[in-house]
Amino acid sequence: MAASTTSPPDRSFRVVAPVIALCWLAVFFDGMDVNIYGATMPHLLADESLGFTSASAGSIGSWTTFGN
């Protein structure tokens, strides 16, 4: 049986660029939770009626890794 020869798949920039863009967007939005946490937590800690402490803020910050 003769071995068939096939040409390699087309991997031009036009084909790869959308994949790279989607990967970049995924990484960008994956980091948004930490960004929002950092922007809102000082305000939550300042409002004493919510009952947040530095310890609870640290725990929530640690959990942001598992929230995705």
C-alpha positions, 0 to 999 in steps of 0.5 A: 500500500502506498503512503499518502502524502498530504499537505500540512494544514494552513496555519497562516496568520489569518487563520491563527489570529482569531485563536490568539485573540480568543485566548487573550480575551479569556486570560483578560476576563479571567483576571477581571475578578481579582481586579474588581476585588481589589477595587471594591474591598477597601470600600467594603472594609470601610463600611462597618455595617457589613462586618468585613474584617481584614481576615475575611477580606484575606479569605475572600481574596484567596478564594478568587483563584477558585472562583473561575 
